[in-house]
Amino acid sequence: MILLAAVLAGLGGVVAVGLPRGGARSVPPWLPPAAAVVLGLLVSVPAALVAGLLTLASLRARRARAAAAAAEAERSGAVEAVSALASELRAGRAPAEALGVAAGVAEGGFAAAVAGASRALQVGADPARVLRQAAETSAAGTALRGLAACLQVCAGSGGSLARATETVAEALRAEHEQRLAVEAELAGPRATALLLASLPVAGTLLAAGLGARPLHVLLATTAGGACLVLGVLLDLAGLWWTDRLVRRAVP
């Protein structure tokens, strides 16, 4: 019975990961941790704390992965959009029309910013200002600032906007390739961190297979429960610190 309850408590720690994306909005944010704590109480207070911690960590990890995926999609779309903008300008399109075409290729906030710059040109406003304002909150802020500089300089000097945007597109493409290379190199440290974080679980299962009854010690004794909660906290802190170091290494 204790083992079955422990399994249920552990499932509470990963229930957030299994939530469908489309239904995430309809699920209150407090529900998965609350469910995990209730399941953990079938065993003990330490199990409830651990289940709640694991659920919160799972929710944060899911949100971080979704945000990272959206940012990467926006940066990739920016590279394609600026290349499309340069091609349209080379073909003789007016800047406002070319920006509209580029907005259709882009993703996220970058697309909205480029579309706003296109509308600004059509009404005689300053498109560079629109792009600079959007760059503060966009994952592709570098691309927006580069485009803003191209529009401002070429409008003042009469230079070739197509050539300037081609230069920006080449720089963005090189930056994107460098970022992908760094991400590939960092896959190893990420996998190592996950492996090290799973070693305590593997050790507990091994001890249980040898008849040492580690679950009883961790879930049914005061000292064991304290060690369990502290160990999970340290494990999560190690994962967070590793992720922070990896993020700082990405350009």
C-alpha positions as protocol buffer text, in pm:
chain_id: "A"
residue {
  index: 1
  type: MET
  ca { x: 0 y: 0 z: 0 }
}
residue {
  index: 2
  type: ILE
  ca { x: 281 y: 242 z: 86 }
}
residue {
  index: 3
  type: LEU
  ca { x: 459 y: 164 z: -239 }
}
residue {
  index: 4
  type: LEU
  ca { x: 139 y: 221 z: -438 }
}
residue {
  index: 5
  type: ALA
  ca { x: 82 y: 554 z: -267 }
}
residue {
  index: 6
  type: ALA
  ca { x: 442 y: 653 z: -333 }
}
residue {
  index: 7
  type: VAL
  ca { x: 394 y: 581 z: -701 }
}
residue {
  index: 8
  type: LEU
  ca { x: 80 y: 795 z: -703 }
}
residue {
  index: 9
  type: ALA
  ca { x: 268 y: 1077 z: -532 }
}
residue {
  index: 10
  type: GLY
  ca { x: 542 y: 1055 z: -789 }
}
residue {
  index: 11
  type: LEU
  ca { x: 288 y: 1076 z: -1068 }
}
residue {
  index: 12
  type: GLY
  ca { x: 171 y: 1400 z: -916 }
}
residue {
  index: 13
  type: GLY
  ca { x: 516 y: 1542 z: -979 }
}
residue {
  index: 14
  type: VAL
  ca { x: 490 y: 1492 z: -1354 }
}
residue {
  index: 15
  type: VAL
  ca { x: 119 y: 1549 z: -1408 }
}
residue {
  index: 16
  type: ALA
  ca { x: 186 y: 1902 z: -1533 }
}
residue {
  index: 17
  type: VAL
  ca { x: 411 y: 1777 z: -1810 }
}
residue {
  index: 18
  type: GLY
  ca { x: 135 y: 1560 z: -1947 }
}
residue {
  index: 19
  type: LEU
  ca { x: -124 y: 1836 z: -1966 }
}
residue {
  index: 20
  type: PRO
  ca { x: -237 y: 1902 z: -2324 }
}
residue {
  index: 21
  type: ARG
  ca { x: -126 y: 2236 z: -2462 }
}
residue {
  index: 22
  type: GLY
  ca { x: -470 y: 2330 z: -2578 }
}
residue {
  index: 23
  type: GLY
  ca { x: -618 y: 2267 z: -2234 }
}
residue {
  index: 24
  type: ALA
  ca { x: -346 y: 2441 z: -2036 }
}
residue {
  index: 25
  type: ARG
  ca { x: -547 y: 2765 z: -2028 }
}
residue {
  index: 26
  type: SER
  ca { x: -850 y: 2597 z: -1873 }
}
residue {
  index: 27
  type: VAL
  ca { x: -650 y: 2434 z: -1592 }
}
residue {
  index: 28
  type: PRO
  ca { x: -592 y: 2665 z: -1291 }
}
residue {
  index: 29
  type: PRO
  ca { x: -218 y: 2697 z: -1215 }
}
residue {
  index: 30
  type: TRP
  ca { x: -268 y: 2586 z: -856 }
}
residue {
  index: 31
  type: LEU
  ca { x: -449 y: 2262 z: -946 }
}
residue {
  index: 32
  type: PRO
  ca { x: -152 y: 2038 z: -1043 }
}
residue {
  index: 33
  type: PRO
  ca { x: 51 y: 2124 z: -729 }
}
residue {
  index: 34
  type: ALA
  ca { x: -257 y: 2080 z: -511 }
}
residue {
  index: 35
  type: ALA
  ca { x: -331 y: 1742 z: -667 }
}
residue {
  index: 36
  type: ALA
  ca { x: 30 y: 1635 z: -617 }
}
residue {
  index: 37
  type: VAL
  ca { x: 23 y: 1738 z: -250 }
}
residue {
  index: 38
  type: VAL
  ca { x: -302 y: 1547 z: -191 }
}
residue {
  index: 39
  type: LEU
  ca { x: -155 y: 1236 z: -351 }
}
residue {
  index: 40
  type: GLY
  ca { x: 161 y: 1275 z: -146 }
}
residue {
  index: 41
  type: LEU
  ca { x: -39 y: 1292 z: 176 }
}
residue {
  index: 42
  type: LEU
  ca { x: -143 y: 932 z: 111 }
}
residue {
  index: 43
  type: VAL
  ca { x: 212 y: 850 z: 221 }
}
residue {
  index: 44
  type: SER
  ca { x: 345 y: 1121 z: 450 }
}
residue {
  index: 45
  type: VAL
  ca { x: 409 y: 1492 z: 482 }
}
residue {
  index: 46
  type: PRO
  ca { x: 758 y: 1467 z: 323 }
}
residue {
  index: 47
  type: ALA
  ca { x: 610 y: 1285 z: 26 }
}
residue {
  index: 48
  type: ALA
  ca { x: 351 y: 1561 z: -12 }
}
residue {
  index: 49
  type: LEU
  ca { x: 622 y: 1828 z: -4 }
}
residue {
  index: 50
  type: VAL
  ca { x: 831 y: 1642 z: -260 }
}
residue {
  index: 51
  type: ALA
  ca { x: 533 y: 1587 z: -489 }
}
residue {
  index: 52
  type: GLY
  ca { x: 446 y: 1957 z: -471 }
}
residue {
  index: 53
  type: LEU
  ca { x: 806 y: 2059 z: -543 }
}
residue {
  index: 54
  type: LEU
  ca { x: 831 y: 1825 z: -840 }
}
residue {
  index: 55
  type: THR
  ca { x: 503 y: 1953 z: -982 }
}
residue {
  index: 56
  type: LEU
  ca { x: 607 y: 2316 z: -951 }
}
residue {
  index: 57
  type: ALA
  ca { x: 943 y: 2236 z: -1110 }
}
residue {
  index: 58
  type: SER
  ca { x: 767 y: 2052 z: -1394 }
}
residue {
  index: 59
  type: LEU
  ca { x: 538 y: 2349 z: -1458 }
}
residue {
  index: 60
  type: ARG
  ca { x: 829 y: 2593 z: -1461 }
}
residue {
  index: 61
  type: ALA
  ca { x: 1028 y: 2368 z: -1693 }
}
residue {
  index: 62
  type: ARG
  ca { x: 734 y: 2336 z: -1931 }
}
residue {
  index: 63
  type: ARG
  ca { x: 681 y: 2712 z: -1942 }
}
residue {
  index: 64
  type: ALA
  ca { x: 1053 y: 2768 z: -1997 }
}
residue {
  index: 65
  type: ARG
  ca { x: 1061 y: 2518 z: -2285 }
}
residue {
  index: 66
  type: ALA
  ca { x: 756 y: 2680 z: -2446 }
}
residue {
  index: 67
  type: ALA
  ca { x: 908 y: 3027 z: -2414 }
}
residue {
  index: 68
  type: ALA
  ca { x: 1242 y: 2907 z: -2553 }
}
residue {
  index: 69
  type: ALA
  ca { x: 1070 y: 2737 z: -2848 }
}
residue {
  index: 70
  type: ALA
  ca { x: 869 y: 3052 z: -2926 }
}
residue {
  index: 71
  type: ALA
  ca { x: 1180 y: 3270 z: -2905 }
}
residue {
  index: 72
  type: GLU
  ca { x: 1375 y: 3037 z: -3133 }
}
residue {
  index: 73
  type: ALA
  ca { x: 1089 y: 3032 z: -3384 }
}
residue {
  index: 74
  type: GLU
  ca { x: 1080 y: 3412 z: -3379 }
}
residue {
  index: 75
  type: ARG
  ca { x: 1456 y: 3438 z: -3436 }
}
residue {
  index: 76
  type: SER
  ca { x: 1447 y: 3184 z: -3718 }
}
residue {
  index: 77
  type: GLY
  ca { x: 1153 y: 3361 z: -3876 }
}
residue {
  index: 78
  type: ALA
  ca { x: 1340 y: 3691 z: -3852 }
}
residue {
  index: 79
  type: VAL
  ca { x: 1626 y: 3551 z: -4059 }
}
residue {
  index: 80
  type: GLU
  ca { x: 1385 y: 3436 z: -4329 }
}
residue {
  index: 81
  type: ALA
  ca { x: 1186 y: 3758 z: -4314 }
}
residue {
  index: 82
  type: VAL
  ca { x: 1486 y: 3986 z: -4360 }
}
residue {
  index: 83
  type: SER
  ca { x: 1606 y: 3772 z: -4650 }
}
residue {
  index: 84
  type: ALA
  ca { x: 1260 y: 3795 z: -4806 }
}
residue {
  index: 85
  type: LEU
  ca { x: 1260 y: 4171 z: -4750 }
}
residue {
  index: 86
  type: ALA
  ca { x: 1593 y: 4207 z: -4932 }
}
residue {
  index: 87
  type: SER
  ca { x: 1465 y: 3994 z: -5220 }
}
residue {
  index: 88
  type: GLU
  ca { x: 1146 y: 4198 z: -5252 }
}
residue {
  index: 89
  type: LEU
  ca { x: 1340 y: 4523 z: -5252 }
}
residue {
  index: 90
  type: ARG
  ca { x: 1576 y: 4387 z: -5516 }
}
residue {
  index: 91
  type: ALA
  ca { x: 1274 y: 4301 z: -5728 }
}
residue {
  index: 92
  type: GLY
  ca { x: 1159 y: 4664 z: -5720 }
}
residue {
  index: 93
  type: ARG
  ca { x: 888 y: 4648 z: -5454 }
}
residue {
  index: 94
  type: ALA
  ca { x: 821 y: 4963 z: -5254 }
}
residue {
  index: 95
  type: PRO
  ca { x: 954 y: 4945 z: -4895 }
}
residue {
  index: 96
  type: ALA
  ca { x: 604 y: 4942 z: -4744 }
}
residue {
  index: 97
  type: GLU
  ca { x: 496 y: 4651 z: -4965 }
}
residue {
  index: 98
  type: ALA
  ca { x: 822 y: 4465 z: -4908 }
}
residue {
  index: 99
  type: LEU
  ca { x: 783 y: 4499 z: -4531 }
}
residue {
  index: 100
  type: GLY
  ca { x: 430 y: 4361 z: -4559 }
}
residue {
  index: 101
  type: VAL
  ca { x: 562 y: 4055 z: -4742 }
}
residue {
  index: 102
  type: ALA
  ca { x: 835 y: 4008 z: -4480 }
}
residue {
  index: 103
  type: ALA
  ca { x: 577 y: 4029 z: -4201 }
}
residue {
  index: 104
  type: GLY
  ca { x: 393 y: 3737 z: -4359 }
}
residue {
  index: 105
  type: VAL
  ca { x: 709 y: 3524 z: -4335 }
}
residue {
  index: 106
  type: ALA
  ca { x: 802 y: 3625 z: -3979 }
}
residue {
  index: 107
  type: GLU
  ca { x: 680 y: 3489 z: -3645 }
}
residue {
  index: 108
  type: GLY
  ca { x: 562 y: 3636 z: -3317 }
}
residue {
  index: 109
  type: GLY
  ca { x: 652 y: 3985 z: -3209 }
}
residue {
  index: 110
  type: PHE
  ca { x: 891 y: 4033 z: -3500 }
}
residue {
  index: 111
  type: ALA
  ca { x: 606 y: 3987 z: -3747 }
}
residue {
  index: 112
  type: ALA
  ca { x: 388 y: 4237 z: -3561 }
}
residue {
  index: 113
  type: ALA
  ca { x: 672 y: 4491 z: -3552 }
}
residue {
  index: 114
  type: VAL
  ca { x: 748 y: 4462 z: -3923 }
}
residue {
  index: 115
  type: ALA
  ca { x: 378 y: 4488 z: -4008 }
}
residue {
  index: 116
  type: GLY
  ca { x: 361 y: 4800 z: -3791 }
}
residue {
  index: 117
  type: ALA
  ca { x: 660 y: 4949 z: -3976 }
}
residue {
  index: 118
  type: SER
  ca { x: 485 y: 4881 z: -4306 }
}
residue {
  index: 119
  type: ARG
  ca { x: 173 y: 5064 z: -4188 }
}
residue {
  index: 120
  type: ALA
  ca { x: 389 y: 5350 z: -4057 }
}
residue {
  index: 121
  type: LEU
  ca { x: 545 y: 5395 z: -4400 }
}
residue {
  index: 122
  type: GLN
  ca { x: 203 y: 5399 z: -4564 }
}
residue {
  index: 123
  type: VAL
  ca { x: 79 y: 5683 z: -4343 }
}
residue {
  index: 124
  type: GLY
  ca { x: 405 y: 5879 z: -4348 }
}
residue {
  index: 125
  type: ALA
  ca { x: 516 y: 5796 z: -3993 }
}
residue {
  index: 126
  type: ASP
  ca { x: 862 y: 5686 z: -3878 }
}
residue {
  index: 127
  type: PRO
  ca { x: 903 y: 5307 z: -3928 }
}
residue {
  index: 128
  type: ALA
  ca { x: 1242 y: 5302 z: -3755 }
}
residue {
  index: 129
  type: ARG
  ca { x: 1084 y: 5422 z: -3433 }
}
residue {
  index: 130
  type: VAL
  ca { x: 823 y: 5146 z: -3448 }
}
residue {
  index: 131
  type: LEU
  ca { x: 1094 y: 4882 z: -3493 }
}
residue {
  index: 132
  type: ARG
  ca { x: 1311 y: 5018 z: -3210 }
}
residue {
  index: 133
  type: GLN
  ca { x: 1020 y: 5025 z: -2969 }
}
residue {
  index: 134
  type: ALA
  ca { x: 930 y: 4664 z: -3053 }
}
residue {
  index: 135
  type: ALA
  ca { x: 1293 y: 4552 z: -3022 }
}
residue {
  index: 136
  type: GLU
  ca { x: 1280 y: 4601 z: -2643 }
}
residue {
  index: 137
  type: THR
  ca { x: 1045 y: 4305 z: -2597 }
}
residue {
  index: 138
  type: SER
  ca { x: 1119 y: 4092 z: -2902 }
}
residue {
  index: 139
  type: ALA
  ca { x: 1338 y: 3782 z: -2905 }
}
residue {
  index: 140
  type: ALA
  ca { x: 1470 y: 3906 z: -3240 }
}
residue {
  index: 141
  type: GLY
  ca { x: 1555 y: 4252 z: -3110 }
}
residue {
  index: 142
  type: THR
  ca { x: 1890 y: 4255 z: -3289 }
}
residue {
  index: 143
  type: ALA
  ca { x: 1719 y: 4205 z: -3625 }
}
residue {
  index: 144
  type: LEU
  ca { x: 1465 y: 4480 z: -3553 }
}
residue {
  index: 145
  type: ARG
  ca { x: 1734 y: 4727 z: -3452 }
}
residue {
  index: 146
  type: GLY
  ca { x: 1931 y: 4640 z: -3766 }
}
residue {
  index: 147
  type: LEU
  ca { x: 1629 y: 4700 z: -3986 }
}
residue {
  index: 148
  type: ALA
  ca { x: 1554 y: 5026 z: -3805 }
}
residue {
  index: 149
  type: ALA
  ca { x: 1908 y: 5147 z: -3871 }
}
residue {
  index: 150
  type: CYS
  ca { x: 1880 y: 5051 z: -4239 }
}
residue {
  index: 151
  type: LEU
  ca { x: 1552 y: 5240 z: -4284 }
}
residue {
  index: 152
  type: GLN
  ca { x: 1676 y: 5548 z: -4101 }
}
residue {
  index: 153
  type: VAL
  ca { x: 2017 y: 5571 z: -4270 }
}
residue {
  index: 154
  type: CYS
  ca { x: 1889 y: 5495 z: -4620 }
}
residue {
  index: 155
  type: ALA
  ca { x: 1602 y: 5742 z: -4585 }
}
residue {
  index: 156
  type: GLY
  ca { x: 1845 y: 6015 z: -4484 }
}
residue {
  index: 157
  type: SER
  ca { x: 2126 y: 5940 z: -4729 }
}
residue {
  index: 158
  type: GLY
  ca { x: 1936 y: 5796 z: -5024 }
}
residue {
  index: 159
  type: GLY
  ca { x: 2139 y: 5476 z: -5012 }
}
residue {
  index: 160
  type: SER
  ca { x: 2024 y: 5137 z: -5138 }
}
residue {
  index: 161
  type: LEU
  ca { x: 1786 y: 4987 z: -4887 }
}
residue {
  index: 162
  type: ALA
  ca { x: 1804 y: 4651 z: -5064 }
}
residue {
  index: 163
  type: ARG
  ca { x: 2182 y: 4632 z: -5024 }
}
residue {
  index: 164
  type: ALA
  ca { x: 2161 y: 4737 z: -4660 }
}
residue {
  index: 165
  type: THR
  ca { x: 1899 y: 4475 z: -4579 }
}
residue {
  index: 166
  type: GLU
  ca { x: 2104 y: 4209 z: -4756 }
}
residue {
  index: 167
  type: THR
  ca { x: 2395 y: 4293 z: -4525 }
}
residue {
  index: 168
  type: VAL
  ca { x: 2166 y: 4263 z: -4222 }
}
residue {
  index: 169
  type: ALA
  ca { x: 2031 y: 3930 z: -4351 }
}
residue {
  index: 170
  type: GLU
  ca { x: 2382 y: 3789 z: -4391 }
}
residue {
  index: 171
  type: ALA
  ca { x: 2477 y: 3899 z: -4039 }
}
residue {
  index: 172
  type: LEU
  ca { x: 2160 y: 3748 z: -3892 }
}
residue {
  index: 173
  type: ARG
  ca { x: 2215 y: 3422 z: -4079 }
}
residue {
  index: 174
  type: ALA
  ca { x: 2571 y: 3396 z: -3945 }
}
residue {
  index: 175
  type: GLU
  ca { x: 2452 y: 3473 z: -3591 }
}
residue {
  index: 176
  type: HIS
  ca { x: 2177 y: 3212 z: -3618 }
}
residue {
  index: 177
  type: GLU
  ca { x: 2421 y: 2944 z: -3739 }
}
residue {
  index: 178
  type: GLN
  ca { x: 2657 y: 3027 z: -3453 }
}
residue {
  index: 179
  type: ARG
  ca { x: 2372 y: 2998 z: -3205 }
}
residue {
  index: 180
  type: LEU
  ca { x: 2272 y: 2657 z: -3342 }
}
residue {
  index: 181
  type: ALA
  ca { x: 2634 y: 2540 z: -3317 }
}
residue {
  index: 182
  type: VAL
  ca { x: 2656 y: 2652 z: -2955 }
}
residue {
  index: 183
  type: GLU
  ca { x: 2325 y: 2483 z: -2874 }
}
residue {
  index: 184
  type: ALA
  ca { x: 2457 y: 2158 z: -3023 }
}
residue {
  index: 185
  type: GLU
  ca { x: 2771 y: 2182 z: -2812 }
}
residue {
  index: 186
  type: LEU
  ca { x: 2566 y: 2242 z: -2497 }
}
residue {
  index: 187
  type: ALA
  ca { x: 2349 y: 1936 z: -2551 }
}
residue {
  index: 188
  type: GLY
  ca { x: 2616 y: 1726 z: -2379 }
}
residue {
  index: 189
  type: PRO
  ca { x: 2625 y: 1929 z: -2054 }
}
residue {
  index: 190
  type: ARG
  ca { x: 2246 y: 1933 z: -2041 }
}
residue {
  index: 191
  type: ALA
  ca { x: 2228 y: 1555 z: -2078 }
}
residue {
  index: 192
  type: THR
  ca { x: 2499 y: 1511 z: -1814 }
}
residue {
  index: 193
  type: ALA
  ca { x: 2308 y: 1731 z: -1568 }
}
residue {
  index: 194
  type: LEU
  ca { x: 1991 y: 1527 z: -1618 }
}
residue {
  index: 195
  type: LEU
  ca { x: 2184 y: 1204 z: -1573 }
}
residue {
  index: 196
  type: LEU
  ca { x: 2341 y: 1325 z: -1248 }
}
residue {
  index: 197
  type: ALA
  ca { x: 2002 y: 1442 z: -1123 }
}
residue {
  index: 198
  type: SER
  ca { x: 1858 y: 1094 z: -1180 }
}
residue {
  index: 199
  type: LEU
  ca { x: 2134 y: 911 z: -992 }
}
residue {
  index: 200
  type: PRO
  ca { x: 1966 y: 945 z: -648 }
}
residue {
  index: 201
  type: VAL
  ca { x: 1654 y: 782 z: -789 }
}
residue {
  index: 202
  type: ALA
  ca { x: 1861 y: 503 z: -940 }
}
residue {
  index: 203
  type: GLY
  ca { x: 2043 y: 456 z: -610 }
}
residue {
  index: 204
  type: THR
  ca { x: 1716 y: 436 z: -419 }
}
residue {
  index: 205
  type: LEU
  ca { x: 1578 y: 175 z: -657 }
}
residue {
  index: 206
  type: LEU
  ca { x: 1901 y: -25 z: -633 }
}
residue {
  index: 207
  type: ALA
  ca { x: 1887 y: -19 z: -255 }
}
residue {
  index: 208
  type: ALA
  ca { x: 1524 y: -130 z: -266 }
}
residue {
  index: 209
  type: GLY
  ca { x: 1622 y: -419 z: -492 }
}
residue {
  index: 210
  type: LEU
  ca { x: 1884 y: -526 z: -238 }
}
residue {
  index: 211
  type: GLY
  ca { x: 1626 y: -528 z: 42 }
}
residue {
  index: 212
  type: ALA
  ca { x: 1745 y: -216 z: 227 }
}
residue {
  index: 213
  type: ARG
  ca { x: 1393 y: -64 z: 246 }
}
residue {
  index: 214
  type: PRO
  ca { x: 1496 y: 295 z: 153 }
}
residue {
  index: 215
  type: LEU
  ca { x: 1135 y: 400 z: 87 }
}
residue {
  index: 216
  type: HIS
  ca { x: 1040 y: 317 z: 442 }
}
residue {
  index: 217
  type: VAL
  ca { x: 1330 y: 523 z: 575 }
}
residue {
  index: 218
  type: LEU
  ca { x: 1259 y: 819 z: 347 }
}
residue {
  index: 219
  type: LEU
  ca { x: 882 y: 823 z: 382 }
}
residue {
  index: 220
  type: ALA
  ca { x: 810 y: 688 z: 730 }
}
residue {
  index: 221
  type: THR
  ca { x: 1087 y: 835 z: 948 }
}
residue {
  index: 222
  type: THR
  ca { x: 1152 y: 1195 z: 1049 }
}
residue {
  index: 223
  type: ALA
  ca { x: 1522 y: 1192 z: 963 }
}
residue {
  index: 224
  type: GLY
  ca { x: 1459 y: 1016 z: 634 }
}
residue {
  index: 225
  type: GLY
  ca { x: 1182 y: 1258 z: 539 }
}
residue {
  index: 226
  type: ALA
  ca { x: 1408 y: 1555 z: 612 }
}
residue {
  index: 227
  type: CYS
  ca { x: 1682 y: 1401 z: 397 }
}
residue {
  index: 228
  type: LEU
  ca { x: 1432 y: 1336 z: 119 }
}
residue {
  index: 229
  type: VAL
  ca { x: 1304 y: 1695 z: 107 }
}
residue {
  index: 230
  type: LEU
  ca { x: 1655 y: 1841 z: 137 }
}
residue {
  index: 231
  type: GLY
  ca { x: 1787 y: 1608 z: -132 }
}
residue {
  index: 232
  type: VAL
  ca { x: 1511 y: 1700 z: -375 }
}
residue {
  index: 233
  type: LEU
  ca { x: 1570 y: 2070 z: -309 }
}
residue {
  index: 234
  type: LEU
  ca { x: 1943 y: 2033 z: -375 }
}
residue {
  index: 235
  type: ASP
  ca { x: 1876 y: 1827 z: -687 }
}
residue {
  index: 236
  type: LEU
  ca { x: 1641 y: 2091 z: -828 }
}
residue {
  index: 237
  type: ALA
  ca { x: 1883 y: 2367 z: -732 }
}
residue {
  index: 238
  type: GLY
  ca { x: 2158 y: 2187 z: -922 }
}
residue {
  index: 239
  type: LEU
  ca { x: 1941 y: 2159 z: -1232 }
}
residue {
  index: 240
  type: TRP
  ca { x: 1846 y: 2526 z: -1209 }
}
residue {
  index: 241
  type: TRP
  ca { x: 2209 y: 2635 z: -1170 }
}
residue {
  index: 242
  type: THR
  ca { x: 2322 y: 2421 z: -1463 }
}
residue {
  index: 243
  type: ASP
  ca { x: 2044 y: 2559 z: -1681 }
}
residue {
  index: 244
  type: ARG
  ca { x: 2143 y: 2913 z: -1583 }
}
residue {
  index: 245
  type: LEU
  ca { x: 2506 y: 2852 z: -1678 }
}
residue {
  index: 246
  type: VAL
  ca { x: 2402 y: 2698 z: -2009 }
}
residue {
  index: 247
  type: ARG
  ca { x: 2172 y: 2990 z: -2090 }
}
residue {
  index: 248
  type: ARG
  ca { x: 2450 y: 3239 z: -2023 }
}
residue {
  index: 249
  type: ALA
  ca { x: 2674 y: 3057 z: -2269 }
}
residue {
  index: 250
  type: VAL
  ca { x: 2421 y: 3087 z: -2554 }
}
residue {
  index: 251
  type: PRO
  ca { x: 2478 y: 3404 z: -2760 }
}
